[in-house]
Amino acid sequence: MHVHGPLSAVVLDFDPVVKDAYYLRLKLGEVRGRITWDDDPNKLIFTKVLANRGRTSYTADGVVDLDKDKDTIDINVRVPI
């Protein structure tokens, strides 16, 4: 984990490797990549996230915006054919 920025806008970068990851009963498989929490403006950023579920591999990049009055998700998921 890398923590940087001023106290008023802390940024946390981490590169997890998670087996059997899931979210809201959606089984994601093995997930790895850069995840960043940007404290000001309250964004969770996914960069070059790679995942494998069974024989399917996919990548994702995007942002979950949790800033005041936002709560939006903008994530691009690519599944090669």
C-alpha positions in Angstrom: 0.0 0.0 0.0 1.2 3.5 -0.8 -0.2 6.4 1.1 0.4 9.9 -0.2 -1.0 13.4 -0.4 -1.7 16.1 2.1 -3.8 15.4 5.2 -6.7 17.2 3.6 -6.7 14.9 0.5 -5.1 11.5 1.3 -4.6 9.0 -1.5 -4.3 5.3 -0.9 -2.9 3.0 -3.7 -3.0 -0.7 -3.3 -2.5 -3.7 -5.6 -4.5 -6.6 -4.2 -4.7 -10.2 -5.4 -8.0 -11.6 -4.3 -9.1 -15.2 -4.9 -12.9 -16.0 -5.1 -13.8 -12.3 -5.0 -17.5 -11.3 -5.0 -19.7 -8.3 -4.7 -23.4 -8.4 -4.1 -23.5 -12.1 -4.9 -21.7 -11.6 -8.2 -18.8 -14.0 -8.2 -15.8 -12.2 -9.8 -13.2 -15.0 -9.6 -9.5 -14.1 -9.0 -9.1 -10.3 -9.2 -5.8 -8.3 -9.3 -4.9 -4.8 -10.2 -4.5 -1.2 -8.9 -7.2 0.2 -6.7 -6.9 3.8 -5.4 -9.0 5.6 -2.8 -8.8 9.4 -3.4 -10.1 11.0 -0.2 -10.8 14.3 -1.8 -13.0 14.0 -4.0 -14.1 10.7 -2.5 -13.4 8.4 -5.5 -12.6 4.7 -5.6 -10.5 4.2 -8.8 -9.9 0.9 -10.6 -6.9 0.8 -12.9 -6.0 -2.1 -15.1 -7.9 -4.6 -13.0 -7.6 -8.1 -14.3 -9.9 -11.0 -13.4 -10.4 -14.6 -14.2 -13.6 -16.6 -13.5 -13.5 -20.1 -14.8 -12.3 -19.9 -18.4 -13.3 -16.3 -18.8 -10.8 -13.5 -18.4 -11.8 -9.8 -18.3 -10.3 -6.4 -17.5 -11.8 -3.3 -15.9 -11.0 0.3 -15.5 -13.2 3.0 -13.9 -14.4 5.1 -11.0 -16.9 4.8 -8.2 -17.7 8.4 -7.3 -18.8 8.7 -3.7 -18.6 12.5 -3.5 -21.4 14.4 -1.9 -24.6 14.0 -3.9 -22.9 11.8 -6.5 -22.9 8.0 -5.8 -22.2 7.1 -9.5 -20.4 4.2 -11.0 -18.5 4.4 -14.3 -16.6 1.2 -15.0 -15.5 -0.1 -18.4 -15.4 -3.9 -18.4 -13.8 -5.7 -21.4 -14.2 -9.4 -22.1 -12.1 -10.6 -25.1 -13.9 -12.8 -27.6 
